[in-house]
Amino acid sequence: MSAPQRICAADALARLGSFDAVIDARSESEYALDRLPGALNWPSLNDAERERVGTLYKQVNPFEARKIGAALAARNIAAHIERELMDKPRTWRPLIYCWRGGQRSGALALVLGQIGFQAAVIEGGYKAFRKAMLGDLPARVAPLRFTVLCGPTGSGKTRLLHALAQAGAQTLDLEALASHRASVLGVIPEQPQPAQKRFDTLLWQALAAFDAARPVFVEAESKKVGNLAAPDCLMAAMRASACARIELPESERVALLLEDYPYFVQDPDFFCQRLTALTALRGSATVQGWIADVRAGRTQDVVRELLQRHYDPGYEKSTRRNFTQFGQARPVLLQNRSAQALAQAARELLEVGSGG
């Protein structure tokens, strides 16, 4: 029999990859909101059971609540053991956590220890781990050498970032992590953004995986990506980093946007609804004109006007203000939006980044 080992959050952060499994003993909704990288969900109490026990705790008394909670947790832990552990060797070592107090993770770890497994429990649970993780972000960012892909809307920055990833480069795709295209029109239908906590964890996980000896390519972004905020340490590093300036002919930019935002073409009502968000910036008459054009099937014309009248006018000034090396940016001139052109540009950027 093995007593559960209790480790501090900083130790858990540093040793995360050394455990055979990371187990989240919280309810399924807590797990969905955010969890440690790679964590499996083995709820000691599911959402309904947690609500039931909490109600008893408040309306009856803590003793009665604990009795019911213990019975429910025992059944759930037995089910987890039968489902997950019958093929595990004695040497299997899990890291277990719950929210903060340690009762749910402690109960699971105690039973596993009685079986003979060497389980570790995070002191302070998820809450302590998140604090340690946020504190670790500057140390993850500091050694990295970023190349920031700049360029006006529709110039192919995201596509080039994907081409770089396919070519073997290290890439940080903030828009993918945030499930947002990072503009007023950047909402992706039926793909809600994660919670800020989840975004932070996904970002830390991505940063922790990078090799500091190799460059990291990232698209120029503002601090807010939809409703989510990137950490100050990352934004400061990006804004001080070398830049590549992506250029693409206007006709290609319009065609690229129509391809990358197909839901605006397929669902004019959704496009019109998003356009109303520009009223304060562009005025009601202009926006209503765009909406009328969309409803008349002139979506391509509206996209071109959005580039000319909304996105492009302030781009140069804003980018120069926010990215200190933009004036010395390496030009990346794309003749078209083809996969071949993007792959060639990615190869050239990689050669420059590696000193070739």
C-alpha positions in Angstrom: 0.0 0.0 0.0 1.3 3.5 -0.9 0.3 6.7 0.7 -0.5 9.5 -1.8 2.4 11.9 -2.4 1.5 15.5 -2.1 3.4 17.9 -4.4 3.2 21.6 -4.8 1.8 23.2 -8.0 5.2 24.4 -9.2 6.6 20.9 -8.9 3.6 19.5 -10.7 4.2 22.1 -13.5 7.8 21.1 -13.9 7.2 17.4 -13.7 3.9 17.2 -15.7 5.4 14.9 -18.4 6.9 12.5 -16.0 3.5 11.0 -14.9 1.8 8.1 -16.7 -1.5 10.0 -16.5 -3.0 13.2 -15.3 -6.4 12.7 -13.7 -8.9 15.5 -13.1 -11.3 14.4 -10.3 -13.6 17.4 -10.8 -17.1 17.3 -12.4 -17.5 17.2 -16.2 -18.4 20.9 -16.5 -15.4 22.0 -14.4 -13.2 19.9 -16.7 -14.8 21.3 -19.8 -14.1 24.9 -18.7 -10.3 24.1 -18.4 -8.0 21.4 -17.3 -4.3 20.5 -17.1 -2.7 19.6 -20.4 -3.5 16.0 -21.3 -5.8 15.5 -18.2 -8.4 12.7 -18.2 -11.7 13.3 -16.4 -12.5 10.8 -13.6 -15.2 12.7 -11.6 -15.5 11.8 -8.0 -18.8 13.6 -8.2 -20.5 14.5 -11.5 -22.4 17.8 -12.0 -25.7 16.5 -10.8 -24.2 14.8 -7.8 -22.1 17.8 -6.9 -25.2 20.0 -6.9 -27.1 17.5 -4.8 -24.3 17.3 -2.2 -23.9 21.1 -2.2 -27.6 21.6 -1.6 -27.5 19.2 1.4 -24.5 21.0 2.8 -26.2 24.3 2.8 -29.8 23.3 3.6 -29.4 20.3 5.9 -25.9 20.1 7.4 -22.3 19.3 6.4 -22.3 15.8 8.1 -25.3 14.5 6.1 -23.8 16.0 2.9 -20.5 14.2 3.5 -22.2 10.9 4.0 -24.1 11.1 0.7 -21.0 12.5 -1.0 -18.8 9.7 0.2 -21.3 7.1 -1.0 -21.5 8.7 -4.4 -17.8 9.1 -4.7 -17.1 5.5 -3.7 -19.4 4.3 -6.5 -17.8 6.6 -9.0 -14.3 5.6 -8.0 -15.2 1.9 -8.3 -16.5 2.5 -11.8 -13.3 4.3 -12.8 -11.1 1.5 -11.4 -13.2 -1.2 -13.3 -13.1 0.8 -16.5 -9.5 2.1 -16.5 -7.2 0.3 -14.2 -7.5 -3.5 -14.7 -4.7 -3.5 -17.3 -2.4 -1.1 -15.5 0.8 -2.4 -13.9 1.8 -1.6 -10.3 4.4 0.9 -11.6 1.7 3.1 -13.2 2.0 6.6 -11.6 -0.9 9.1 -11.9 -1.0 12.8 -11.0 -4.4 13.7 -9.5 -6.0 17.0 -8.8 -9.4 18.6 -8.0 -10.4 22.2 -7.5 -8.6 23.3 -4.4 -9.5 21.6 -1.1 -8.2 18.1 -2.1 -11.2 16.1 -0.9 -12.2 14.7 -4.3 -8.6 14.1 -5.5 -7.6 12.8 -2.0 -10.4 10.2 -2.0 -9.4 8.8 -5.4 -5.7 8.9 -4.5 -6.3 7.1 -1.2 -8.1 4.2 -2.9 -5.4 4.0 -5.6 -2.8 4.0 -2.9 -4.5 1.1 -1.1 -4.4 -0.9 -4.3 -0.6 -0.2 -4.5 -0.3 2.5 -7.1 1.9 5.5 -6.4 -0.4 8.4 -6.8 0.6 12.1 -6.4 -1.9 14.8 -5.6 -1.4 18.5 -6.4 -1.6 20.6 -3.2 -4.1 23.4 -3.8 -5.5 21.6 -6.9 -6.3 23.2 -10.2 -6.5 26.7 -8.7 -2.9 26.5 -7.4 -1.7 24.9 -10.7 -3.3 27.7 -12.8 -1.5 30.4 -10.6 1.8 28.6 -11.1 1.2 28.3 -14.8 0.4 32.0 -15.3 3.5 32.9 -13.3 5.5 30.6 -15.6 4.4 32.2 -18.8 7.1 34.9 -18.9 9.8 32.3 -18.5 8.3 30.3 -21.4 8.2 33.4 -23.6 11.6 35.0 -22.7 14.0 32.6 -24.6 11.9 32.4 -27.8 12.8 34.2 -31.0 9.7 35.2 -32.8 9.2 36.2 -36.5 5.9 38.1 -36.8 3.9 37.7 -40.0 2.5 41.2 -40.8 0.3 42.2 -43.7 -3.1 43.7 -44.4 -6.4 41.8 -44.1 -6.6 39.0 -46.7 -2.9 39.0 -47.5 -2.6 35.3 -46.6 -0.9 35.6 -43.2 -2.9 32.6 -41.7 -2.4 30.5 -44.8 1.3 31.2 -44.7 1.5 30.3 -41.1 -0.1 27.0 -41.9 2.3 26.5 -44.8 5.2 27.2 -42.4 3.8 24.5 -40.1 3.6 22.0 -42.9 7.2 22.8 -43.8 8.3 21.9 -40.3 8.5 25.3 -38.8 7.5 26.1 -35.2 4.3 28.1 -35.3 2.1 29.8 -32.7 -1.5 30.0 -34.1 -3.3 32.3 -31.7 -6.4 32.5 -33.8 -6.7 28.7 -33.8 -6.2 28.5 -30.0 -8.8 31.3 -29.6 -11.3 29.9 -32.2 -11.6 33.4 -33.7 -10.4 35.2 -36.7 -9.3 38.2 -34.6 -11.4 41.0 -36.1 -14.9 42.5 -35.8 -16.0 40.0 -38.5 -13.9 37.2 -37.0 -16.6 35.2 -35.2 -16.7 31.6 -36.5 -20.2 30.2 -36.7 -21.0 27.2 -34.4 -17.5 27.4 -32.9 -17.6 29.3 -29.6 -14.5 30.6 -28.1 -13.0 28.8 -25.2 -13.0 30.3 -21.7 -10.1 32.6 -21.0 -8.7 30.0 -18.6 -8.7 27.4 -21.3 -7.0 29.7 -23.8 -4.3 30.5 -21.2 -3.6 26.7 -20.7 -3.6 26.0 -24.4 -1.2 28.9 -24.9 1.1 27.7 -22.1 1.1 24.2 -23.5 2.1 25.5 -27.0 4.9 27.7 -25.6 6.2 24.9 -23.4 6.6 22.6 -26.4 8.8 25.0 -28.4 12.6 24.6 -28.9 14.2 27.9 -28.0 17.0 27.3 -30.5 14.6 27.5 -33.5 12.5 30.5 -34.5 8.7 30.7 -33.8 6.5 32.1 -36.4 3.3 34.0 -35.3 0.8 36.1 -37.0 0.6 39.8 -36.0 -2.3 40.2 -33.5 -3.7 42.7 -31.2 -3.9 41.8 -27.5 -7.6 40.8 -27.8 -8.4 37.8 -30.0 -12.2 38.1 -30.0 -13.2 38.1 -26.4 -9.9 36.6 -25.2 -6.7 38.4 -24.1 -3.2 37.3 -24.9 -0.7 37.7 -21.9 1.3 41.0 -21.7 4.6 39.1 -21.8 3.8 37.5 -25.1 2.5 40.7 -26.7 5.6 42.6 -25.6 7.9 40.0 -27.1 5.9 39.9 -30.4 5.9 43.7 -30.7 9.7 43.8 -30.3 10.4 41.0 -32.7 11.5 40.8 -36.3 8.7 41.0 -38.9 7.9 39.7 -42.3 5.6 41.8 -44.5 3.2 39.7 -46.6 1.9 41.4 -49.8 -0.8 40.0 -52.1 -2.6 41.7 -55.0 -6.0 43.1 -54.1 -8.0 40.8 -56.4 -6.3 37.8 -54.8 -7.0 39.2 -51.3 -10.7 39.5 -52.1 -10.8 35.9 -53.5 -8.9 34.6 -50.5 -11.3 36.2 -48.1 -14.3 34.8 -49.9 -12.7 31.3 -49.7 -11.6 31.6 -46.0 -15.0 33.0 -44.9 -17.4 30.8 -46.8 -20.1 31.2 -44.2 -20.5 34.9 -45.1 -21.2 33.9 -48.7 -23.4 31.0 -47.8 -25.4 32.8 -45.1 -26.0 36.5 -46.1 -28.1 37.1 -43.0 -25.1 36.2 -40.8 -22.8 38.4 -42.8 -25.3 41.3 -42.5 -25.7 40.8 -38.7 -21.9 41.0 -38.3 -21.6 44.1 -40.5 -23.9 46.0 -38.1 -21.0 45.9 -35.6 -19.2 48.3 -37.8 -21.9 51.0 -37.6 -20.1 53.0 -34.9 -16.9 53.1 -36.9 -18.2 53.5 -40.5 -21.6 55.1 -40.0 -25.1 53.8 -40.5 -25.4 54.9 -44.2 -22.2 53.1 -45.2 -23.1 49.9 -43.3 -26.7 49.9 -44.6 -25.3 50.2 -48.1 -23.1 47.2 -47.6 -26.0 45.2 -46.2 -28.1 46.1 -49.2 -25.3 45.0 -51.5 -24.9 41.7 -49.7 -28.7 41.0 -50.0 -28.4 41.8 -53.7 -25.7 39.2 -54.1 -22.8 41.7 -54.5 -20.8 40.1 -51.6 -17.5 40.3 -53.6 -18.0 44.1 -54.0 -18.6 44.5 -50.3 -15.5 42.6 -49.4 -13.4 44.8 -51.7 -15.0 47.9 -50.1 -14.3 46.6 -46.6 -10.6 46.3 -47.5 -10.4 49.7 -49.1 -12.5 51.7 -46.7 -12.3 49.8 -43.3 -9.3 47.6 -43.0 -6.5 49.1 -45.2 -6.6 52.8 -44.3 -5.2 52.5 -40.8 -3.2 49.3 -41.2 0.2 50.8 -42.0 0.1 53.4 -39.2 -1.2 50.9 -36.6 1.3 48.2 -37.4 4.3 50.6 -37.3 3.1 51.9 -34.0 2.7 48.4 -32.4 5.6 46.4 -34.0 8.8 48.3 -33.5 10.7 46.3 -36.3 8.0 46.6 -38.9 10.0 49.3 -40.7 12.8 46.7 -41.4 10.3 43.9 -42.2 11.4 41.4 -44.8 9.1 41.6 -47.8 7.2 38.4 -48.8 5.7 39.1 -52.2 3.0 36.6 -53.1 2.0 36.6 -56.7 -1.2 34.7 -55.9 -2.9 32.7 -53.1 -2.0 29.3 -54.5 -0.6 26.6 -52.2 2.5 26.5 -54.4 3.2 30.2 -53.8 2.7 29.9 -50.1 4.9 26.8 -49.8 7.7 28.7 -51.7 7.4 31.7 -49.4 7.4 29.4 -46.4 10.7 27.7 -47.6 12.3 31.1 -48.1 11.3 32.3 -44.7 12.6 29.2 -43.1 16.0 29.6 -44.9 16.2 33.1 -43.5 15.2 32.0 -40.0 17.8 29.3 -39.9 20.5 31.6 -41.2 20.5 30.0 -44.7 
